[in-house]
Amino acid sequence: MSEQTPPKWSTRILQTLIRGAYLEEIEGDLEEVFQDDLEYYGIKTARKHYNLGVFKAVRPNLIKRIKWLYQLRTSNSMTRTLKIALRSLLKFKGHSAINLIGLSVGLAIGGLVLKYAVDQFTYDDFHANEDRIFKIVTASAGGGLETNAWPVGQHLKTNYPEVDKIIYARRAPVGFKVYHNLQRYEHEVHFASKDFFSVFSFDLKQGSAEDALADPYSVVITEELADKYFEGDAMGKTLTMRDSLDFTVTGIVADVPNNSHIQFDVLASFSTLVSMGDFSYGAEYGWGTFNMRNYLLLKKGVNGEAFQSKISGVYEEEVGEWLKEMGVEFTLDLIPLQEVYLNAAYWNGFGPNGSKDELRTLLVIAAFLLLLACVNYINLSTARAAYRAKEIGIKKVVGSSRRFIIGQFMAESTLLTVFAAMLAIGIVTAILPLFNHLMDKQYVAIDFLTPTYLLMLLAMVLIVSFISGFYPALIMSGFKPLQALSGKGLNSKSSAQLRKGLIIFQFFVSSGLVLSTLLVISQLNFMKQQNLGFDKDQVLTIDATDVYQNTGRQVLENKISAFAGVEMVSQSNALPGRPGWQGQWAYPDEFSDQPVDTEYMAIDEAYLPALGLELIAGSNFDLDKPSELSEGLIINESCVKAMGWKSPEDAIGKRIVSPSETPQGTVIGVVRDYHGLGLQEKIWPKAMDFSAETYGRYYAIRFNPQQIDNLLAQLETSWDEVFSGYPLKYRFLDQDFARQYEEENRLAQLLSIFAAIVIIVSIIGLLGLISFITLSKTKEVGIRKVLGANTSHIIYVLSRQFILLVLLGNVLSMPLIWLYGNNWLNNFAYRTELNPLLFLAATLITAMIAFAAVGLHTWRTARMNPVTSLRYE
């Protein structure tokens, strides 16, 4: 848990900037406000207010007299310094343009990534009680569940005085659609207990936070839905769901903010679930049913970590013996509200999940990009030191101090960075749609105008200015007047070594990104080219999970079977890409301490041939063998191994049992393993029984491709006849399964774009640097040509050191990418191997681009007339 004190960095800023006469009073006032906010709003809001107070307190009349700034201001040299800085930037237009492009691109990408990072890290920060709200999850050695056994909430509320309130929530079951004017509309519908709006700070516009969700069949809807269905006047009106269930609107809430991990359009009272049937969540029942989503609000002053330690053993205390018999072990865990969204260990059934790994990758790439832009500035500034030596020498002769000269160079870098920031705004505006597409966001320009973001952006500009300008300023201000005026010994060995080191660093980063991109593409291709174990071509799937009624499913299947071009139709509760019921415990023959985590699937006799699954032992379901239909199971090879049977043939006739009875029966057939999900996931043990009539939700239709147009037309007609009012959702299985690789596709696109940008920035910097270097060697080139050197030899002499540096950067990046790549690939159950050809390809790509850029410039220098070269200077 975080310490309950104001942010130290903010206090240090205050102590650094504010004059002593005012500091004590301001610090005291801010501390007093902080303690009040801590009591009423919690630590996060208190710190936010404290930071804002510090920002407001830093006013010109209260700031300490910082000596060099005061010197500039009192001597009226600030304006003159800025003029000199601007003149210098205009004098070296090429140099300035290169730096401006690099910095503006870096700031634009950095600004976008910063916005994305702020967005990700501030999820759910608008809840007043955010520091006291926790999500309760069920942890286990196998990964755990985001939900809990039904009695957990009531048990905690009854037995632990530290608990203030408990929230129960569940997603509405299939078929909970709004039924309005004879049409069905799909929305995010959840059930939640009555304290929901007392714990969370969603903006309830109408209705009582205490009572809106108290009674059965009461419902709170968003303003958007209130406008859509009731023209805004929704309170007390009836909203019908699942065709015939009438709910009374008891509250209207503002549309849910995007930065919340809890997303809903409709919240129905949890007591409705109890009223609808045999549902109970009392302490005496339901310890084996893990589908309750719980949040808790701790009382003020209760330490979350200490409370978590106290409750972690609840499962062991209440049902330890039973869990031991099942061979599993569960503990309770608490996730602070602010960490729910980015907690990848647990799926978020109430809304979206973010990825910390993706966020870290983006931040590192953006930081490297900004750093490369700074490297360009440092390289070019130190390379042109000789050209500015006389200017510095004269300033020193007339009495300018070293500190003043540093200030002048810092002013140049700051001025250039400010111009780059202005240009970056235009770049951000231009590429915002692409960024939104890649990151699945809907940012608009006004989203970037928040105080927090603008402050962070200002800090980024100042940091970049400092990194870019400080070292060149330090080097050039250190010239002795005589040395500067004579121009001797200005390009020191240390500066040259630094430039070489920075070029190596640039291409270390560039080649690393190119290599990472090739690695992701390689793994993506590997996954797409693998034999999945089923035939995904010429299969049309229909998602009928929205249809509430079971009646009509067989009618539709019969109609589809009669269509021209249809070879086979099957119903099931699972398809490749859409798993069945995962996490079902099953045991060979009898309960033991070794449960097998099994995926249960309900299929029919057409499922195996429709999907092209290969039966390697036993037989398929036969409609003429009723006993096999009621008791038979078909399993896969992984299930055979997990159950401990010797071979597929050995499994035939063996029995599987399960506490939930899904799956349960006698094995009559074994299919060859196939990938039900993408190759990121291992193949789970699967067990299928003949119960598609009860649990079937999907159709799989194997068709003749020449009849596809007719098939779709007839399908739409028949669907409307059988399931009027429900939308028809169909996909082709090959396209549907390809969605398994969306994340990898997106990562490949992101890395490709960033790699291209980084290479461009690096090459621009390299070009600028080589232009200075070749300029200084113009006379040498002329002498070499007079002595008989040809163009290719001169190109070799001028460019060899750069190409060597580029190659060295590539070589140094290889071990790091090898380690990173191996770690990343280990996230996949089925992975490609790191191929040395990838490293060679990355090296060739960066080296060829660098050689093309360097070679072109040196070629122009080498082609100069020797007379012109010798007259240079």
Disulfide bonds with the S-S distance in Angstrom:
none
